[in-house]
Amino acid sequence: MQRLTTRHPHNAHAHYAMALVEFEAKQFHQAMSSLDQAKMLDPSWDKPYVLEAQILASQGNNQAAEASLEEAVKKLPGQRTLHQAYGRILVENQRYKEAIKAFSKAYELEPGDLDVLYAIGMLAMQAEDWDTARESWNILLHSDDREKRDDANYFLGQVEELNDNPDLAMKYYLAVGKGKTRTESRLRLARLMAKSGQLEQARAIYGELRVLSHHNALQIYAAEAQTLKELGLPEQALELYTTAMEAFPENTDLRYARGLYAADNGDIDLAVSDFKVILSEEPENADALNALGYTLADQTDRYQEAMGYILKAHQLKPDNAAILDSLGWVLYKLGKYEEALKYLHKAATANPDAEIAAHLGEVLWMMGNRNQAKEVWNKALTTEPGSEKLKE
Protein backbone atom coordinates (compact mmCIF):
# COMPACT_ATOMS: atom_id res chain seq x y z
CA MET A 1 0.00 0.00 0.00
CA GLN A 2 2.87 2.37 0.75
CA ARG A 3 4.39 1.67 -2.68
CA LEU A 4 1.00 2.15 -4.35
CA THR A 5 0.35 5.43 -2.51
CA THR A 6 3.84 6.66 -3.44
CA ARG A 7 3.08 6.00 -7.13
CA HIS A 8 -0.27 7.87 -6.83
CA PRO A 9 0.42 10.72 -4.40
CA HIS A 10 -2.44 12.88 -5.74
CA ASN A 11 -5.11 10.19 -5.53
CA ALA A 12 -7.42 10.67 -2.49
CA HIS A 13 -8.61 7.03 -2.75
CA ALA A 14 -5.04 5.75 -2.39
CA HIS A 15 -4.49 7.72 0.83
CA TYR A 16 -7.90 6.57 2.15
CA ALA A 17 -7.01 2.93 1.41
CA MET A 18 -3.69 3.47 3.17
CA ALA A 19 -5.54 4.81 6.20
CA LEU A 20 -7.75 1.69 6.27
CA VAL A 21 -4.69 -0.58 6.35
CA GLU A 22 -3.01 1.55 9.01
CA PHE A 23 -6.20 1.52 11.09
CA GLU A 24 -6.33 -2.29 10.95
CA ALA A 25 -2.66 -2.35 12.02
CA LYS A 26 -3.55 -0.01 14.92
CA GLN A 27 -1.19 2.66 13.56
CA PHE A 28 -3.70 5.36 14.46
CA HIS A 29 -1.44 8.40 14.14
CA GLN A 30 -0.34 7.39 10.64
CA ALA A 31 -3.95 6.61 9.66
CA MET A 32 -5.08 10.11 10.72
CA SER A 33 -2.24 11.61 8.67
CA SER A 34 -3.32 9.60 5.59
CA LEU A 35 -6.90 10.79 6.06
CA ASP A 36 -5.74 14.39 6.23
CA GLN A 37 -4.12 13.85 2.83
CA ALA A 38 -7.30 12.29 1.41
CA LYS A 39 -9.46 15.18 2.71
CA MET A 40 -7.08 17.75 1.27
CA LEU A 41 -7.10 16.07 -2.16
CA ASP A 42 -10.91 15.58 -2.25
CA PRO A 43 -12.60 17.91 0.29
CA SER A 44 -16.10 16.87 -0.83
CA TRP A 45 -15.64 13.13 -0.18
CA ASP A 46 -17.47 11.85 2.91
CA LYS A 47 -15.67 8.56 3.64
CA PRO A 48 -12.46 10.02 5.15
CA TYR A 49 -14.50 11.96 7.70
CA VAL A 50 -16.46 8.86 8.72
CA LEU A 51 -13.28 6.77 9.09
CA GLU A 52 -11.63 9.53 11.12
CA ALA A 53 -14.53 9.39 13.60
CA GLN A 54 -14.27 5.57 13.73
CA ILE A 55 -10.58 5.79 14.58
CA LEU A 56 -11.22 8.30 17.36
CA ALA A 57 -14.11 6.24 18.78
CA SER A 58 -12.04 3.02 18.65
CA GLN A 59 -9.57 4.69 21.01
CA GLY A 60 -12.36 5.53 23.45
CA ASN A 61 -12.54 9.19 22.43
CA ASN A 62 -16.24 9.47 21.58
CA GLN A 63 -16.33 13.19 22.33
CA ALA A 64 -13.60 13.90 19.77
CA ALA A 65 -15.39 11.63 17.26
CA GLU A 66 -18.61 13.59 17.81
CA ALA A 67 -16.81 16.93 17.39
CA SER A 68 -15.12 15.68 14.20
CA LEU A 69 -18.43 14.63 12.63
CA GLU A 70 -20.16 17.80 13.79
CA GLU A 71 -17.54 19.79 11.89
CA ALA A 72 -17.89 17.46 8.89
CA VAL A 73 -21.67 17.91 8.55
CA LYS A 74 -21.17 21.68 8.63
CA LYS A 75 -18.61 21.45 5.80
CA LEU A 76 -20.63 18.93 3.75
CA PRO A 77 -24.30 19.42 4.70
CA GLY A 78 -25.52 17.52 1.65
CA GLN A 79 -23.77 14.23 2.51
CA ARG A 80 -26.36 11.84 3.92
CA THR A 81 -23.81 9.31 5.22
CA LEU A 82 -22.17 11.99 7.38
CA HIS A 83 -25.47 12.85 9.06
CA GLN A 84 -26.07 9.14 9.72
CA ALA A 85 -22.60 8.66 11.17
CA TYR A 86 -23.08 11.78 13.30
CA GLY A 87 -26.43 10.40 14.51
CA ARG A 88 -24.82 7.07 15.48
CA ILE A 89 -22.08 8.69 17.57
CA LEU A 90 -24.68 10.92 19.25
CA VAL A 91 -26.62 7.77 20.19
CA GLU A 92 -23.46 6.24 21.66
CA ASN A 93 -23.01 9.43 23.67
CA GLN A 94 -26.69 9.12 24.79
CA ARG A 95 -27.68 12.41 23.21
CA TYR A 96 -30.91 11.12 21.73
CA LYS A 97 -32.64 14.40 20.83
CA GLU A 98 -29.62 15.63 18.87
CA ALA A 99 -29.38 12.18 17.23
CA ILE A 100 -33.00 12.48 16.07
CA LYS A 101 -32.12 15.76 14.34
CA ALA A 102 -29.10 14.18 12.65
CA PHE A 103 -31.06 11.18 11.36
CA SER A 104 -33.95 13.44 10.33
CA LYS A 105 -31.53 15.45 8.18
CA ALA A 106 -30.28 12.20 6.61
CA TYR A 107 -33.90 11.23 5.89
CA GLU A 108 -34.58 14.61 4.28
CA LEU A 109 -31.69 13.97 1.91
CA GLU A 110 -33.05 10.52 1.00
CA PRO A 111 -36.76 10.25 1.94
CA GLY A 112 -37.06 6.65 0.77
CA ASP A 113 -34.60 5.26 3.35
CA LEU A 114 -36.90 3.30 5.67
CA ASP A 115 -34.02 2.15 7.90
CA VAL A 116 -33.22 5.75 8.79
CA LEU A 117 -36.91 6.40 9.49
CA TYR A 118 -36.98 3.30 11.70
CA ALA A 119 -33.98 4.64 13.65
CA ILE A 120 -35.78 7.98 14.11
CA GLY A 121 -38.84 6.18 15.49
CA MET A 122 -36.78 4.16 17.97
CA LEU A 123 -34.80 7.19 19.12
CA ALA A 124 -37.96 9.27 19.51
CA MET A 125 -39.39 6.61 21.82
CA GLN A 126 -36.15 6.57 23.81
CA ALA A 127 -36.38 10.37 24.15
CA GLU A 128 -40.15 10.21 24.83
CA ASP A 129 -40.73 12.48 21.83
CA TRP A 130 -44.11 10.96 21.13
CA ASP A 131 -45.11 13.25 18.24
CA THR A 132 -41.94 12.41 16.28
CA ALA A 133 -42.37 8.71 17.12
CA ARG A 134 -45.97 8.70 15.87
CA GLU A 135 -44.99 10.54 12.69
CA SER A 136 -42.17 8.09 11.89
CA TRP A 137 -44.15 4.93 12.60
CA ASN A 138 -47.20 6.22 10.68
CA ILE A 139 -45.05 6.72 7.57
CA LEU A 140 -43.67 3.18 7.95
CA LEU A 141 -47.23 1.93 8.48
CA HIS A 142 -47.95 2.77 4.83
CA SER A 143 -44.71 1.41 3.36
CA ASP A 144 -44.47 -1.55 0.97
CA ASP A 145 -42.34 -3.50 3.45
CA ARG A 146 -44.63 -5.85 5.38
CA GLU A 147 -42.13 -6.41 8.21
CA LYS A 148 -41.74 -2.66 8.67
CA ARG A 149 -45.55 -2.30 8.74
CA ASP A 150 -45.79 -4.94 11.48
CA ASP A 151 -43.07 -3.18 13.47
CA ALA A 152 -44.84 0.15 13.01
CA ASN A 153 -48.09 -1.27 14.38
CA TYR A 154 -46.24 -2.78 17.32
CA PHE A 155 -44.39 0.41 18.24
CA LEU A 156 -47.45 2.61 17.69
CA GLY A 157 -49.20 0.29 20.15
CA GLN A 158 -46.39 0.91 22.63
CA VAL A 159 -46.58 4.68 22.12
CA GLU A 160 -50.33 4.72 22.82
CA GLU A 161 -49.99 2.32 25.76
CA LEU A 162 -47.34 4.56 27.34
CA ASN A 163 -49.60 7.57 26.76
CA ASP A 164 -52.61 5.96 28.47
CA ASN A 165 -54.59 5.32 25.29
CA PRO A 166 -55.31 1.61 25.80
CA ASP A 167 -58.10 1.28 23.21
CA LEU A 168 -55.92 2.71 20.44
CA ALA A 169 -52.94 0.64 21.64
CA MET A 170 -55.02 -2.56 21.43
CA LYS A 171 -56.07 -1.66 17.88
CA TYR A 172 -52.42 -1.38 16.79
CA TYR A 173 -51.33 -4.56 18.61
CA LEU A 174 -54.18 -6.46 16.98
CA ALA A 175 -53.01 -5.31 13.53
CA VAL A 176 -49.54 -6.88 13.87
CA GLY A 177 -49.19 -9.74 11.38
CA LYS A 178 -46.90 -12.76 11.50
CA GLY A 179 -43.63 -10.87 12.01
CA LYS A 180 -41.07 -11.13 14.80
CA THR A 181 -43.11 -8.81 17.06
CA ARG A 182 -46.32 -10.85 16.87
CA THR A 183 -45.91 -12.75 20.15
CA GLU A 184 -44.92 -9.68 22.14
CA SER A 185 -47.75 -7.64 20.62
CA ARG A 186 -50.28 -10.34 21.53
CA LEU A 187 -48.92 -10.48 25.10
CA ARG A 188 -49.34 -6.72 25.42
CA LEU A 189 -52.81 -6.93 23.84
CA ALA A 190 -53.89 -9.63 26.32
CA ARG A 191 -52.63 -7.62 29.29
CA LEU A 192 -54.50 -4.49 28.18
CA MET A 193 -57.67 -6.49 27.52
CA ALA A 194 -57.51 -8.03 30.99
CA LYS A 195 -57.06 -4.61 32.59
CA SER A 196 -60.03 -3.27 30.62
CA GLY A 197 -62.32 -5.97 32.02
CA GLN A 198 -62.02 -8.53 29.20
CA LEU A 199 -60.25 -11.17 31.29
CA GLU A 200 -61.84 -14.21 29.62
CA GLN A 201 -60.82 -13.01 26.14
CA ALA A 202 -57.34 -12.14 27.41
CA ARG A 203 -56.81 -15.59 28.87
CA ALA A 204 -57.96 -17.10 25.58
CA ILE A 205 -55.19 -15.14 23.82
CA TYR A 206 -52.60 -16.41 26.31
CA GLY A 207 -53.79 -19.98 25.73
CA GLU A 208 -53.71 -19.59 21.95
CA LEU A 209 -50.18 -18.13 22.11
CA ARG A 210 -48.92 -21.14 24.08
CA VAL A 211 -50.18 -23.41 21.31
CA LEU A 212 -48.88 -21.33 18.40
CA SER A 213 -45.59 -20.38 20.05
CA HIS A 214 -44.74 -23.46 22.11
CA HIS A 215 -41.05 -22.54 22.51
CA ASN A 216 -42.20 -19.37 24.30
CA ALA A 217 -44.71 -21.16 26.53
CA LEU A 218 -42.84 -20.46 29.78
CA GLN A 219 -42.63 -16.75 29.00
CA ILE A 220 -46.35 -16.73 28.18
CA TYR A 221 -47.28 -18.52 31.43
CA ALA A 222 -45.22 -15.94 33.34
CA ALA A 223 -46.91 -13.04 31.54
CA GLU A 224 -50.39 -14.42 32.26
CA ALA A 225 -49.51 -15.01 35.91
CA GLN A 226 -48.25 -11.43 36.21
CA THR A 227 -51.52 -10.16 34.70
CA LEU A 228 -53.56 -12.16 37.23
CA LYS A 229 -51.35 -10.83 40.02
CA GLU A 230 -51.88 -7.23 38.88
CA LEU A 231 -55.63 -7.81 38.86
CA GLY A 232 -55.54 -9.11 42.43
CA LEU A 233 -56.42 -12.72 41.58
CA PRO A 234 -53.85 -14.75 43.56
CA GLU A 235 -55.78 -18.01 43.58
CA GLN A 236 -56.09 -18.03 39.79
CA ALA A 237 -52.39 -17.11 39.46
CA LEU A 238 -51.31 -19.99 41.71
CA GLU A 239 -53.60 -22.36 39.82
CA LEU A 240 -51.95 -21.22 36.57
CA TYR A 241 -48.46 -21.80 37.99
CA THR A 242 -49.53 -25.32 38.98
CA THR A 243 -50.86 -25.98 35.46
CA ALA A 244 -47.59 -24.70 34.01
CA MET A 245 -45.58 -26.98 36.29
CA GLU A 246 -47.61 -29.97 35.13
CA ALA A 247 -46.62 -29.07 31.56
CA PHE A 248 -42.96 -28.45 32.52
CA PRO A 249 -42.34 -30.58 35.64
CA GLU A 250 -38.53 -30.36 35.41
CA ASN A 251 -38.40 -26.57 35.16
CA THR A 252 -36.74 -25.15 38.29
CA ASP A 253 -37.41 -21.52 37.34
CA LEU A 254 -41.14 -22.17 37.20
CA ARG A 255 -41.19 -23.82 40.63
CA TYR A 256 -39.08 -20.96 42.01
CA ALA A 257 -41.53 -18.40 40.57
CA ARG A 258 -44.47 -20.24 42.12
CA GLY A 259 -42.68 -20.36 45.46
CA LEU A 260 -42.04 -16.61 45.40
CA TYR A 261 -45.64 -15.92 44.47
CA ALA A 262 -46.96 -18.24 47.15
CA ALA A 263 -44.75 -16.50 49.73
CA ASP A 264 -46.00 -13.08 48.62
CA ASN A 265 -49.57 -14.26 49.12
CA GLY A 266 -49.05 -15.84 52.53
CA ASP A 267 -49.13 -19.49 51.43
CA ILE A 268 -46.02 -20.30 53.45
CA ASP A 269 -46.38 -24.09 53.32
CA LEU A 270 -46.45 -24.12 49.50
CA ALA A 271 -43.56 -21.64 49.25
CA VAL A 272 -41.36 -23.61 51.66
CA SER A 273 -42.26 -26.86 49.89
CA ASP A 274 -41.31 -25.46 46.47
CA PHE A 275 -37.99 -24.05 47.65
CA LYS A 276 -37.09 -27.29 49.43
CA VAL A 277 -37.87 -29.36 46.33
CA ILE A 278 -35.46 -27.15 44.35
CA LEU A 279 -32.79 -27.52 47.05
CA SER A 280 -33.20 -31.29 47.13
CA GLU A 281 -32.10 -31.30 43.47
CA GLU A 282 -29.77 -28.26 43.58
CA PRO A 283 -28.45 -27.91 47.16
CA GLU A 284 -26.23 -24.97 46.20
CA ASN A 285 -28.92 -22.93 44.45
CA ALA A 286 -28.21 -19.58 46.16
CA ASP A 287 -31.47 -17.97 45.00
CA ALA A 288 -33.61 -20.79 46.40
CA LEU A 289 -31.61 -20.80 49.66
CA ASN A 290 -32.13 -17.07 49.99
CA ALA A 291 -35.83 -17.23 49.11
CA LEU A 292 -36.43 -19.99 51.66
CA GLY A 293 -34.46 -18.20 54.36
CA TYR A 294 -36.13 -14.85 53.71
CA THR A 295 -39.62 -16.38 53.68
CA LEU A 296 -39.00 -18.05 57.05
CA ALA A 297 -37.48 -14.88 58.52
CA ASP A 298 -40.19 -12.58 57.21
CA GLN A 299 -43.33 -14.64 57.76
CA THR A 300 -42.53 -17.08 60.58
CA ASP A 301 -40.58 -17.06 63.83
CA ARG A 302 -38.17 -19.77 62.62
CA TYR A 303 -35.30 -17.27 62.63
CA GLN A 304 -32.41 -19.63 63.41
CA GLU A 305 -33.47 -22.01 60.63
CA ALA A 306 -33.79 -19.02 58.28
CA MET A 307 -30.31 -17.83 59.27
CA GLY A 308 -28.80 -21.17 58.24
CA TYR A 309 -30.21 -20.97 54.71
CA ILE A 310 -29.31 -17.29 54.26
CA LEU A 311 -25.74 -17.73 55.50
CA LYS A 312 -25.20 -20.55 53.00
CA ALA A 313 -26.60 -18.34 50.22
CA HIS A 314 -24.29 -15.53 51.38
CA GLN A 315 -21.27 -17.85 51.17
CA LEU A 316 -22.21 -18.67 47.57
CA LYS A 317 -22.96 -15.07 46.55
CA PRO A 318 -21.36 -12.70 49.07
CA ASP A 319 -22.05 -9.51 47.10
CA ASN A 320 -25.64 -10.22 46.08
CA ALA A 321 -27.90 -7.34 47.20
CA ALA A 322 -30.99 -9.51 47.78
CA ILE A 323 -29.01 -11.92 49.97
CA LEU A 324 -27.39 -9.06 51.92
CA ASP A 325 -30.89 -7.69 52.49
CA SER A 326 -32.13 -11.07 53.75
CA LEU A 327 -29.14 -11.38 56.09
CA GLY A 328 -29.80 -7.92 57.49
CA TRP A 329 -33.49 -8.70 57.90
CA VAL A 330 -33.01 -11.97 59.79
CA LEU A 331 -30.42 -10.33 62.07
CA TYR A 332 -32.98 -7.59 62.77
CA LYS A 333 -35.58 -10.24 63.63
CA LEU A 334 -33.05 -11.77 66.01
CA GLY A 335 -32.62 -8.39 67.69
CA LYS A 336 -29.07 -7.81 66.39
CA TYR A 337 -29.72 -4.29 65.13
CA GLU A 338 -26.13 -3.10 64.67
CA GLU A 339 -25.18 -6.14 62.60
CA ALA A 340 -28.42 -5.88 60.64
CA LEU A 341 -27.73 -2.25 59.81
CA LYS A 342 -24.30 -3.11 58.40
CA TYR A 343 -25.68 -5.61 55.90
CA LEU A 344 -28.72 -3.51 54.98
CA HIS A 345 -26.48 -0.52 54.23
CA LYS A 346 -24.39 -2.77 51.94
CA ALA A 347 -27.56 -4.05 50.24
CA ALA A 348 -28.94 -0.53 49.72
CA THR A 349 -25.62 0.63 48.25
CA ALA A 350 -25.54 -2.32 45.84
CA ASN A 351 -29.19 -1.92 44.82
CA PRO A 352 -31.41 1.04 45.85
CA ASP A 353 -34.53 -1.14 45.83
CA ALA A 354 -37.78 -0.13 47.58
CA GLU A 355 -37.98 -3.28 49.70
CA ILE A 356 -34.38 -2.91 50.86
CA ALA A 357 -35.08 0.75 51.71
CA ALA A 358 -38.18 -0.34 53.66
CA HIS A 359 -36.08 -2.75 55.73
CA LEU A 360 -33.23 -0.29 56.25
CA GLY A 361 -35.65 2.41 57.39
CA GLU A 362 -37.40 0.06 59.78
CA VAL A 363 -34.14 -0.92 61.48
CA LEU A 364 -33.07 2.73 61.73
CA TRP A 365 -36.48 3.60 63.22
CA MET A 366 -36.28 0.85 65.82
CA MET A 367 -32.80 2.07 66.77
CA GLY A 368 -34.20 5.54 67.41
CA ASN A 369 -32.84 7.15 64.23
CA ARG A 370 -36.27 8.26 63.08
CA ASN A 371 -35.29 11.27 60.96
CA GLN A 372 -32.76 9.13 59.11
CA ALA A 373 -35.40 6.43 58.63
CA LYS A 374 -37.85 8.95 57.13
CA GLU A 375 -35.12 10.24 54.84
CA VAL A 376 -34.42 6.70 53.56
CA TRP A 377 -38.13 6.01 52.98
CA ASN A 378 -38.89 9.34 51.31
CA LYS A 379 -35.91 9.02 48.98
CA ALA A 380 -37.07 5.54 47.94
CA LEU A 381 -40.63 6.81 47.41
CA THR A 382 -39.42 9.34 44.84
CA THR A 383 -38.18 6.50 42.62
CA GLU A 384 -40.81 3.86 43.49
CA PRO A 385 -43.95 5.72 44.61
CA GLY A 386 -46.17 2.67 44.09
CA SER A 387 -44.22 0.33 46.39
CA GLU A 388 -46.58 -1.43 48.79
CA LYS A 389 -43.69 -2.31 51.09
CA LEU A 390 -42.76 1.35 51.50
CA LYS A 391 -46.39 2.42 52.04
CA GLU A 392 -46.73 -0.24 54.72
Rosetta blueprint (number, residue, H / E / L):
1 M L
2 Q H
3 R H
4 L H
5 T H
6 T H
7 R H
8 H L
9 P L
10 H L
11 N L
12 A H
13 H H
14 A H
15 H H
16 Y H
17 A H
18 M H
19 A H
20 L H
21 V H
22 E H
23 F H
24 E H
25 A L
26 K L
27 Q L
28 F H
29 H H
30 Q H
31 A H
32 M H
33 S H
34 S H
35 L H
36 D H
37 Q H
38 A H
39 K H
40 M H
41 L H
42 D L
43 P L
44 S L
45 W L
46 D L
47 K H
48 P H
49 Y H
50 V H
51 L H
52 E H
53 A H
54 Q H
55 I H
56 L H
57 A H
58 S H
59 Q L
60 G L
61 N L
62 N H
63 Q H
64 A H
65 A H
66 E H
67 A H
68 S H
69 L H
70 E H
71 E H
72 A H
73 V H
74 K H
75 K H
76 L L
77 P L
78 G L
79 Q L
80 R H
81 T H
82 L H
83 H H
84 Q H
85 A H
86 Y H
87 G H
88 R H
89 I H
90 L H
91 V H
92 E H
93 N L
94 Q L
95 R L
96 Y H
97 K H
98 E H
99 A H
100 I H
101 K H
102 A H
103 F H
104 S H
105 K H
106 A H
107 Y H
108 E H
109 L H
110 E L
111 P L
112 G L
113 D L
114 L H
115 D H
116 V H
117 L H
118 Y H
119 A H
120 I H
121 G H
122 M H
123 L H
124 A H
125 M H
126 Q H
127 A L
128 E L
129 D L
130 W H
131 D H
132 T H
133 A H
134 R H
135 E H
136 S H
137 W H
138 N H
139 I H
140 L H
141 L H
142 H L
143 S L
144 D L
145 D L
146 R H
147 E H
148 K H
149 R H
150 D H
151 D H
152 A H
153 N H
154 Y H
155 F H
156 L H
157 G H
158 Q H
159 V H
160 E H
161 E H
162 L H
163 N L
164 D L
165 N L
166 P H
167 D H
168 L H
169 A H
170 M H
171 K H
172 Y H
173 Y H
174 L H
175 A H
176 V L
177 G L
178 K L
179 G L
180 K L
181 T L
182 R H
183 T H
184 E H
185 S H
186 R H
187 L H
188 R H
189 L H
190 A H
191 R H
192 L H
193 M H
194 A H
195 K H
196 S L
197 G L
198 Q L
199 L H
200 E H
201 Q H
202 A H
203 R H
204 A H
205 I H
206 Y H
207 G H
208 E H
209 L H
210 R H
211 V H
212 L H
213 S L
214 H H
215 H H
216 N H
217 A H
218 L H
219 Q H
220 I H
221 Y H
222 A H
223 A H
224 E H
225 A H
226 Q H
227 T H
228 L H
229 K H
230 E H
231 L L
232 G L
233 L L
234 P H
235 E H
236 Q H
237 A H
238 L H
239 E H
240 L H
241 Y H
242 T H
243 T H
244 A H
245 M H
246 E H
247 A H
248 F L
249 P L
250 E L
251 N L
252 T H
253 D H
254 L H
255 R H
256 Y H
257 A H
258 R H
259 G H
260 L H
261 Y H
262 A H
263 A H
264 D H
265 N L
266 G L
267 D L
268 I H
269 D H
270 L H
271 A H
272 V H
273 S H
274 D H
275 F H
276 K H
277 V H
278 I H
279 L H
280 S H
281 E H
282 E L
283 P L
284 E L
285 N L
286 A H
287 D H
288 A H
289 L H
290 N H
291 A H
292 L H
293 G H
294 Y H
295 T H
296 L H
297 A H
298 D H
299 Q H
300 T L
301 D L
302 R L
303 Y H
304 Q H
305 E H
306 A H
307 M H
308 G H
309 Y H
310 I H
311 L H
312 K H
313 A H
314 H H
315 Q H
316 L H
317 K L
318 P L
319 D L
320 N L
321 A H
322 A H
323 I H
324 L H
325 D H
326 S H
327 L H
328 G H
329 W H
330 V H
331 L H
332 Y H
333 K H
334 L L
335 G L
336 K L
337 Y H
338 E H
339 E H
340 A H
341 L H
342 K H
343 Y H
344 L H
345 H H
346 K H
347 A H
348 A H
349 T H
350 A H
351 N L
352 P L
353 D L
354 A H
355 E H
356 I H
357 A H
358 A H
359 H H
360 L H
361 G H
362 E H
363 V H
364 L H
365 W H
366 M H
367 M L
368 G L
369 N L
370 R H
371 N H
372 Q H
373 A H
374 K H
375 E H
376 V H
377 W H
378 N H
379 K H
380 A H
381 L H
382 T H
383 T H
384 E L
385 P L
386 G L
387 S L
388 E H
389 K H
390 L H
391 K H
392 E L
